[in-house]
Amino acid sequence: MQHGMLSNAKIRNMDRVILIVLDSVGIGELPDAHAYNDIGSNTLGNIARYFPGLDLPNLTAMGIGNIDPANALKKTDAPTAAFGKAIEQSAGKDTTTGHWEISGVVLEKPFPVFPHGFPDYFMAKFESAIGTKTLGNKTASGTTIIEELGDEHVRTGFPIVYTSADSVFQIAMHESVYPIERQYEICQIARNLLVGDFEVGRVIARPFSGDSGHYTRTSRRKDFSVNPPGTVLDAIVEQGKGVYGIGKIFDIFNGKGISRYTKTANNLAGIEATIEAIKKPAEALVFTNLVDFDMLFGHRRDIEGYAKALMEFDAYLPELTGNLQENDLLILTADHGNDPSAPGNDHTREYIPILNYGVKVKAGYSIGIRQSFSDIAATIAEALGVNFSSRGKSYLPEIMPLTNH
């Protein structure tokens, strides 16, 4: 039985949890950051340090600055949320690993990354399976590589393969050269081959369109992920309650444990979809990923852009919180860091912030340093009255003590 489950019946079950992952919004280097060449990384702290115009009045009111007294974020004397941070126990610092641990799965072995491209013998095997040669096979930005190799791809018909700091095998193909269903077939072939030492977290179809010098990626991206082990999402669905995935949640979990989903083009669409979900109570867990922080600004080392994206989210917070019901619990967190002031374009190994907000939450309470992201999964399970076993420890009794009943 999950920690705190016995007292859960005495406290209360929440009707719903809204879990929002601010993708890559870390809050300081983890104790093992040196093993990842990430000493000094602090996504939120360094943005506040290098962009003095950062203004997050609503997150500040919740207590985001109080999580780490040493950083440059503004503090408040009366936080409206229960706040803290968590250590990643899984090896690695990628999107899939972080989300899986938040959902209760701790990985002992990281998904493999290929900073120098995939081995020639594997690429030969892949090319044989799809019946054509390929281009690229290197680490690259998706927008840059289609400008670099797009003309050759259109001329030869060779798919463009590239990877990144994440554990991904990405394939870019022009929609006039490869119909979208064939693009998906090719990605599925790659997914079937990428096993064992090559089992990357995701294979991603990256279709594009346009003409030479003006190529643009289309909205028909599709991810082919590894199936996660049992998560709190599965437990919620198996016990008759729904999970609504917004953004790339469906892709990260390969659809497993998801009752309904909406894919979104950007942060604003994800925020709006979340607000609409809050207004119309249905699923017990609304699980949102807001990807722009990471994709558009972290990897591109754009401090100003990252800061403005944070301020955009902050501006919508009152509308998010204003639509919460009495038995709703809002959790704001992240999946890893991506410090835009750091060298390179890789994710950074960081603590993740945790803000817990709701009518019944003990405002201003510090949940301290949680020893695993999976404490979030344990807390969600207890809040929803769901049986789920993991390495996580629920902090629900701390933020909703018996005296609140």
Buried (B, 14 or more C-beta within 10 A) or exposed (E): EBBBBEBBEEBBEBBBBBBBBBBBBBBBBBEEBEEBEBEBBBBBBBBBBBBEEBBBBBBBBBBBBBBBEEBBBBBBEEBBBBBBBBBBBBBBBBBBBBBBBBBBBBBEEBBBBBEEBBEEEBBEEBBEEBEBEBBBBBBBBBBEBBBBBBBEBBEBEBBBBBBBBBBBBBBBBBBEBBEBEEBBBBBBBBBEBBEEEBEBBBBBBBBBBBEEEEBEBEEBBBBBBBEBEBBBBBBBBEBEBBBBBBBBBBBBBBEBBBBBBBBBEBBBBBBBBBBEBBEEEEBBBBBBBBBBBBBBBBBBBBBBBBBBBBBBBBBBBEBBBEBBEEBBBBBBBBBBBBBBBBEEBBBBBBBBBBBBBBEBBBBBBBBBEBEBBBBBBBBBBBBBBBEBEBBBBBBBBBBBEEEEE
